[in-house]
Amino acid sequence: MSEHPAFGAAVKDLTGAVDGRTSLCLPFLQVLPVTGVAVSTLGAPFGSETVCASDAQAARLDELQFDLGEGPCWDARSSGRPALHADLQMDSSRWPLFAEAVSGSGVGAIYAFPLALGSLSIGAIDLYAHSPLSLSSTQVVDATVLAAICSRQVLRRALADHPLASSASDDGGFSRREVHQATGMVLAQLGVNAADALLIINGYAFARGRTVRDVAADIVARRIDFAEEWSNPSESL
């Protein structure tokens, strides 16, 4: 991971992006040698939507992948790993429709990093460059770290925009204690902090149309174990 001051500034800016209503894309441009960035949610549960695009070209790349159902962002989402394509022309056979659509558009390289938190798949980040370009191993690690931070910010925004299911008893004292207990269990299961553990519970509840209290009850009763879901990605979202 980079120790350059610009990377530290990018981490700080991205961590406060939702609260400060600042760009989710700009921190990536500050530390990576790319031309444009697009952040998107993909598929269930939040739908396919461009959350942030640094320019019209980046937005168009997202739109094409939504419409065609193929491209590096879908690869990153399905595999849970970065999709790194330093020379788009050389990889054109992988997504024939997408490659044809962007032919002659001035996109030489494209990289996609998954957005996920726990077992919850959220979307992907697309980075593109005008000319073929390979990212160094340090740059890939930097982008991966930033993508993890961005995942939390996108999930927070999505949950704020989509109210969670609730029940009449969700505001009771017992409910709050149970959610607190479940948060501690998820924290232990995944080794995340309390804020991320609660985000994972909320995202899981939203994805399944359930209340947070119901999900918390299942976690406390050990009917849901996120460590097991994370080790079996085919069973997760």
BELZI-V464545 format. One record per residue. N is the residue number from 1. RES is the residue in one letter. PHI is phi as a letter, one per 20 degrees, with the letter a starting at -180 (999 if undefined). OMEGA is omega in whole degrees, -180 to 180 (* if undefined). Layout:
BEGIN
n:N res:RES phi:PHI omega:OMEGA
n:N res:RES phi:PHI omega:OMEGA
END
This chain:
BEGIN
n:1 res:M phi:999 omega:-177
n:2 res:S phi:f omega:175
n:3 res:E phi:d omega:-180
n:4 res:H phi:f omega:-180
n:5 res:P phi:g omega:-180
n:6 res:A phi:f omega:179
n:7 res:F phi:f omega:177
n:8 res:G phi:g omega:178
n:9 res:A phi:f omega:179
n:10 res:A phi:f omega:177
n:11 res:V phi:f omega:-180
n:12 res:K phi:f omega:-179
n:13 res:D phi:f omega:-178
n:14 res:L phi:f omega:180
n:15 res:T phi:f omega:-179
n:16 res:G phi:d omega:-171
n:17 res:A phi:f omega:-178
n:18 res:V phi:f omega:180
n:19 res:D phi:f omega:-178
n:20 res:G phi:e omega:-179
n:21 res:R phi:l omega:178
n:22 res:T phi:d omega:-173
n:23 res:S phi:f omega:171
n:24 res:L phi:e omega:-176
n:25 res:C phi:e omega:-173
n:26 res:L phi:g omega:180
n:27 res:P phi:g omega:178
n:28 res:F phi:f omega:179
n:29 res:L phi:f omega:-178
n:30 res:Q phi:f omega:-172
n:31 res:V phi:c omega:-177
n:32 res:L phi:d omega:-176
n:33 res:P phi:e omega:-178
n:34 res:V phi:d omega:-177
n:35 res:T phi:e omega:-176
n:36 res:G phi:b omega:-176
n:37 res:V phi:b omega:171
n:38 res:A phi:c omega:178
n:39 res:V phi:d omega:-177
n:40 res:S phi:b omega:165
n:41 res:T phi:e omega:-175
n:42 res:L phi:c omega:174
n:43 res:G phi:m omega:-180
n:44 res:A phi:f omega:4
n:45 res:P phi:e omega:-172
n:46 res:F phi:e omega:-179
n:47 res:G phi:m omega:-180
n:48 res:S phi:e omega:-174
n:49 res:E phi:b omega:173
n:50 res:T phi:f omega:-179
n:51 res:V phi:e omega:-177
n:52 res:C phi:b omega:174
n:53 res:A phi:c omega:-177
n:54 res:S phi:f omega:-179
n:55 res:D phi:a omega:-177
n:56 res:A phi:f omega:180
n:57 res:Q phi:f omega:179
n:58 res:A phi:f omega:179
n:59 res:A phi:f omega:180
n:60 res:R phi:f omega:178
n:61 res:L phi:f omega:176
n:62 res:D phi:f omega:-177
n:63 res:E phi:g omega:179
n:64 res:L phi:f omega:-179
n:65 res:Q phi:f omega:174
n:66 res:F phi:f omega:-174
n:67 res:D phi:f omega:-174
n:68 res:L phi:e omega:-179
n:69 res:G phi:m omega:177
n:70 res:E phi:b omega:-179
n:71 res:G phi:p omega:-175
n:72 res:P phi:f omega:-179
n:73 res:C phi:f omega:177
n:74 res:W phi:f omega:177
n:75 res:D phi:f omega:-179
n:76 res:A phi:f omega:-180
n:77 res:R phi:f omega:-175
n:78 res:S phi:f omega:-178
n:79 res:S phi:e omega:-175
n:80 res:G phi:m omega:-179
n:81 res:R phi:c omega:177
n:82 res:P phi:f omega:173
n:83 res:A phi:d omega:-171
n:84 res:L phi:d omega:-177
n:85 res:H phi:c omega:-175
n:86 res:A phi:f omega:178
n:87 res:D phi:c omega:-174
n:88 res:L phi:f omega:-179
n:89 res:Q phi:f omega:180
n:90 res:M phi:f omega:-177
n:91 res:D phi:d omega:-172
n:92 res:S phi:f omega:-178
n:93 res:S phi:f omega:-178
n:94 res:R phi:f omega:179
n:95 res:W phi:c omega:-173
n:96 res:P phi:g omega:-179
n:97 res:L phi:f omega:-180
n:98 res:F phi:f omega:-179
n:99 res:A phi:f omega:179
n:100 res:E phi:f omega:-178
n:101 res:A phi:f omega:-178
n:102 res:V phi:e omega:180
n:103 res:S phi:g omega:180
n:104 res:G phi:m omega:-178
n:105 res:S phi:e omega:180
n:106 res:G phi:n omega:176
n:107 res:V phi:e omega:-178
n:108 res:G phi:e omega:-179
n:109 res:A phi:b omega:178
n:110 res:I phi:b omega:-179
n:111 res:Y phi:c omega:179
n:112 res:A phi:c omega:179
n:113 res:F phi:c omega:-177
n:114 res:P phi:f omega:170
n:115 res:L phi:d omega:-179
n:116 res:A phi:b omega:175
n:117 res:L phi:b omega:-173
n:118 res:G phi:m omega:179
n:119 res:S phi:e omega:-177
n:120 res:L phi:e omega:176
n:121 res:S phi:e omega:-174
n:122 res:I phi:d omega:-177
n:123 res:G phi:r omega:-178
n:124 res:A phi:b omega:173
n:125 res:I phi:d omega:175
n:126 res:D phi:d omega:173
n:127 res:L phi:c omega:178
n:128 res:Y phi:c omega:177
n:129 res:A phi:c omega:-179
n:130 res:H phi:f omega:-177
n:131 res:S phi:d omega:174
n:132 res:P phi:g omega:-173
n:133 res:L phi:b omega:176
n:134 res:S phi:e omega:174
n:135 res:L phi:e omega:175
n:136 res:S phi:f omega:179
n:137 res:S phi:f omega:178
n:138 res:T phi:f omega:179
n:139 res:Q phi:f omega:176
n:140 res:V phi:f omega:178
n:141 res:V phi:f omega:178
n:142 res:D phi:g omega:-179
n:143 res:A phi:f omega:179
n:144 res:T phi:f omega:178
n:145 res:V phi:f omega:179
n:146 res:L phi:f omega:179
n:147 res:A phi:f omega:178
n:148 res:A phi:f omega:178
n:149 res:I phi:f omega:180
n:150 res:C phi:f omega:179
n:151 res:S phi:g omega:180
n:152 res:R phi:f omega:-178
n:153 res:Q phi:f omega:179
n:154 res:V phi:f omega:179
n:155 res:L phi:f omega:177
n:156 res:R phi:g omega:180
n:157 res:R phi:f omega:-179
n:158 res:A phi:f omega:180
n:159 res:L phi:f omega:177
n:160 res:A phi:f omega:-179
n:161 res:D phi:e omega:-177
n:162 res:H phi:c omega:-179
n:163 res:P phi:g omega:179
n:164 res:L phi:f omega:173
n:165 res:A phi:f omega:-179
n:166 res:S phi:b omega:175
n:167 res:S phi:c omega:-174
n:168 res:A phi:f omega:-176
n:169 res:S phi:e omega:-176
n:170 res:D phi:f omega:-177
n:171 res:D phi:e omega:180
n:172 res:G phi:f omega:-180
n:173 res:G phi:f omega:180
n:174 res:F phi:f omega:180
n:175 res:S phi:g omega:-178
n:176 res:R phi:f omega:179
n:177 res:R phi:f omega:-179
n:178 res:E phi:f omega:177
n:179 res:V phi:f omega:178
n:180 res:H phi:f omega:179
n:181 res:Q phi:f omega:179
n:182 res:A phi:f omega:178
n:183 res:T phi:f omega:178
n:184 res:G phi:f omega:180
n:185 res:M phi:f omega:178
n:186 res:V phi:f omega:176
n:187 res:L phi:g omega:-179
n:188 res:A phi:f omega:-178
n:189 res:Q phi:f omega:-171
n:190 res:L phi:d omega:-179
n:191 res:G phi:m omega:178
n:192 res:V phi:d omega:177
n:193 res:N phi:e omega:-174
n:194 res:A phi:f omega:-179
n:195 res:A phi:f omega:179
n:196 res:D phi:f omega:178
n:197 res:A phi:f omega:178
n:198 res:L phi:f omega:176
n:199 res:L phi:f omega:180
n:200 res:I phi:f omega:178
n:201 res:I phi:f omega:-180
n:202 res:N phi:f omega:179
n:203 res:G phi:f omega:178
n:204 res:Y phi:f omega:180
n:205 res:A phi:f omega:-179
n:206 res:F phi:f omega:-177
n:207 res:A phi:f omega:-177
n:208 res:R phi:d omega:179
n:209 res:G phi:m omega:-178
n:210 res:R phi:d omega:175
n:211 res:T phi:e omega:177
n:212 res:V phi:f omega:-180
n:213 res:R phi:f omega:180
n:214 res:D phi:f omega:179
n:215 res:V phi:f omega:179
n:216 res:A phi:f omega:179
n:217 res:A phi:f omega:179
n:218 res:D phi:f omega:178
n:219 res:I phi:f omega:-180
n:220 res:V phi:f omega:179
n:221 res:A phi:e omega:178
n:222 res:R phi:m omega:172
n:223 res:R phi:e omega:174
n:224 res:I phi:c omega:176
n:225 res:D phi:c omega:-175
n:226 res:F phi:f omega:176
n:227 res:A phi:f omega:178
n:228 res:E phi:f omega:179
n:229 res:E phi:f omega:-179
n:230 res:W phi:f omega:180
n:231 res:S phi:e omega:177
n:232 res:N phi:c omega:-173
n:233 res:P phi:g omega:180
n:234 res:S phi:f omega:179
n:235 res:E phi:e omega:-178
n:236 res:S phi:e omega:-179
n:237 res:L phi:f omega:*
END
